Every structure is written in structure tokens, then in C-alpha cells.
Amino acid sequence: MPYDPLDVRRLRQALRRLGELAHAQQVTLELSLYGGAVFALVYGSRDATKDVDAVVHPGDVAHRLSRQVASELGLPEDWLNDDVRQFLAAEEAKRQLPGDEFGPGLRILVPTAAYLLALKLQACRPPLPGYPGDHGDIRFLVRKLGLRSVAEAVEIHGRFFPHDELTAVAREVVRGALGSHTNEPAP
């Protein structure tokens, strides 16, 4: 199936339906969202995402119900997936989204901006045709967090990925995001 982005309206619709189905089965699904869905739903820095990266509990129920949502709404079967699980740090910082926009069948958790920045710096995928990569998200988060130096980004990354060095490319993306607001010495 070709890439068909989930805009915010359709994303909310899919999550609401997932919550309705879970509630009807007297289950509360816990979704820890990552990636594009967080940027679209929480920060409004994206209009759409290609899928919903999430760690979901209980997984077997969520997988079954997400396939039903896909069928009902004409979404790809893997619109909700846990592929992000392999990239997560052992320690992470999350917060619960307030309110009950998605109904009593869903409890949605999102990473803090600092943890999300660490994840994006860890991946630091470049933009490609039809794929935005991580650079724009990194620039957004650097500004959102009010960072003033590359060292601050290195410190945040190190909190969650203490055994991994920040790549030269990631440092350059951060430096570019800092622009004239940097406390970095000129190279």
C-alpha cells in the first residue's frame, strides 16, 4: 500500500475508535507514543505522520483492535506498530496526556521533550524524498527546550544514552538549530 499520511484529524479519529473498541471490551490500553504522532498531536509541529509508533499494553488486545480500526478506516494494517521499541533507552521520561479525548479505553503517555530529543539525536536520520527524517524534529525540539549550546544537547542525550556518543552529524544539526542563539564558540 502506498504511503498515505495520517493527518491529525484522521489520527485522532483512529485513536478514538481504538479507545471505543477497547472500552467496549472493558479493557484500557496504555499507549506510549513516540515519533511523528507526538509531533502532530502534542506539539502541532507536523500536519501528519505516516504511522503511530507506540509501545502498547496489553499488546495482544491492541494488535487485534488496531487491525479492526485499520479495516474500518481504510488504514494500513501496521498504522499502529511497536517498531520503535528497539530504539528506546533503558530509562525514559514520560508523561500522561491530560483529558479523555480518546475515551476511557485509552491511556496515552508521551515522552518528555528532552527524551524525545535524545531519541531523535540517537537516530538523526537525514531527510529523503518523501521522508522528512529527524533533522526538522531535532531543530524544533532544540528551540522548544530553549537550548543555548551543543553541550546542552549532548548532556540531554547522555542522560538517556550514556554509552553512546552524539554523532558529528547530530552535533551539526543542533548547531544549525541554535543559529544566532548559540553560546558555542565559532568553529
C-alpha positions in Angstrom: 0.0 0.0 0.0 1.5 3.4 -0.9 2.4 5.9 1.8 -0.8 7.7 2.8 0.0 10.1 5.7 -2.3 10.2 8.7 -3.3 13.8 9.2 -4.1 15.0 12.7 -7.9 14.7 12.1 -7.5 11.1 10.9 -5.0 10.2 13.6 -7.4 11.4 16.3 -10.2 9.5 14.6 -8.2 6.3 14.6 -7.2 6.7 18.3 -10.7 7.5 19.3 -12.0 4.4 17.6 -9.3 2.3 19.2 -10.4 3.7 22.6 -14.0 2.9 21.8 -13.2 -0.7 20.9 -11.1 -1.2 24.0 -13.7 0.3 26.2 -16.4 -1.9 24.7 -14.2 -4.9 25.7 -13.7 -3.5 29.2 -10.0 -3.0 28.6 -7.9 0.1 29.0 -5.0 0.1 26.5 -1.9 2.0 27.6 -0.2 3.6 24.6 3.3 5.1 24.9 3.5 7.2 21.8 6.7 8.2 20.0 7.8 9.9 16.8 5.5 11.7 14.3 2.3 11.1 16.3 3.8 13.1 19.2 4.9 15.9 17.0 1.4 16.0 15.4 -0.8 15.6 18.4 1.2 17.2 21.2 3.4 19.9 19.6 1.5 20.6 16.5 4.8 20.9 14.6 3.6 18.4 11.9 0.4 18.1 10.0 0.7 14.4 9.6 2.6 11.2 10.3 3.0 8.0 8.3 2.1 5.8 11.2 1.8 5.6 15.0 5.0 4.4 16.8 3.9 3.2 20.2 4.5 0.6 22.8 1.1 -0.7 23.8 -0.1 -2.8 26.8 -1.7 -5.3 26.6 -0.1 -5.9 23.2 -2.2 -8.8 22.0 -5.5 -6.9 22.5 -4.1 -3.7 21.0 -2.8 -5.6 17.9 -6.2 -7.2 17.3 -8.1 -4.0 17.9 -5.8 -1.9 15.7 -6.3 -4.3 12.8 -10.1 -3.7 13.2 -9.5 0.1 13.2 -7.4 -0.3 10.1 -10.1 -2.3 8.4 -12.9 0.1 9.4 -11.0 3.3 8.5 -9.0 2.1 5.4 -5.6 2.4 7.1 -2.6 0.2 6.6 -2.7 -2.8 8.9 0.5 -1.6 10.7 -0.8 2.0 11.2 -0.1 1.3 14.9 3.2 -0.5 15.5 5.9 -1.1 18.1 8.9 -0.9 15.7 10.2 2.0 17.8 10.7 -0.4 20.8 14.2 -1.4 19.5 15.4 2.2 19.7 14.2 3.1 23.3 16.6 3.8 26.1 16.5 1.7 29.3 15.5 4.8 31.2 13.0 7.2 29.8 10.8 10.0 30.9 7.1 10.1 30.1 4.0 12.0 31.0 0.4 11.2 30.5 -1.7 13.3 28.2 -4.3 15.1 30.1 -8.1 14.7 29.5 -10.0 11.9 27.9 -10.1 13.0 24.3 -9.7 9.4 23.2 -12.2 7.9 25.6 -11.9 5.7 28.7 -10.4 2.8 26.7 -7.1 4.6 26.2 -4.4 5.9 28.5 -1.9 7.8 26.4 1.7 8.5 27.5 4.2 10.6 25.6 7.9 11.1 26.1 9.1 14.4 27.6 10.6 16.8 25.1 14.1 16.1 26.5 13.7 12.3 26.0 12.2 12.8 22.5 15.2 15.0 21.6 17.6 12.2 22.9 15.8 9.7 20.7 15.9 11.9 17.6 19.6 12.7 18.2 20.3 9.0 18.6 18.6 8.2 15.2 19.4 11.5 13.4 18.1 10.2 10.1 18.5 12.6 7.1 15.6 13.8 5.1 14.9 11.8 1.9 12.4 12.2 -0.9 9.0 11.5 0.7 10.5 11.1 4.2 11.2 14.1 6.5 13.9 12.4 8.5 14.8 13.6 12.0 16.6 16.9 11.4 13.5 19.0 11.4 12.2 17.4 14.6 15.6 18.0 16.2 15.6 21.7 15.2 12.1 22.0 16.6 13.0 20.4 19.9 16.2 22.4 20.4 14.1 25.6 20.1 11.2 24.2 22.2 13.7 23.3 25.0 15.4 26.7 24.7 18.9 25.1 24.3 21.8 27.5 24.1 24.6 25.2 23.2 25.6 21.9 21.7 26.9 20.9 25.1 23.3 21.1 26.5 22.1 18.7 23.7 25.0 16.4 24.5 24.1 16.4 28.2 20.4 15.6 27.4 21.4 12.8 25.0 23.8 11.4 27.6 21.1 11.2 30.3 19.3 8.6 28.3 22.0 7.1 26.1 25.1 7.2 28.5 27.1 4.7 26.4 26.6 6.4 23.1 28.4 9.4 21.7 26.5 12.1 19.8 27.5 11.9 16.1 29.1 14.7 14.2 26.0 15.0 12.1 23.7 15.3 15.1 26.0 17.9 16.6 25.9 19.9 13.3 22.1 19.7 13.2 21.9 21.0 16.7 24.5 23.8 15.9 22.3 24.8 12.9 19.2 24.9 15.1 20.9 27.1 17.6 21.7 29.7 14.9 22.5 33.1 16.4 21.2 31.9 19.8 24.3 29.7 20.5 26.8 30.1 23.2 29.2 27.9 21.1 32.5 29.3 20.1 32.8 29.8 16.3 34.4 26.7 14.7 
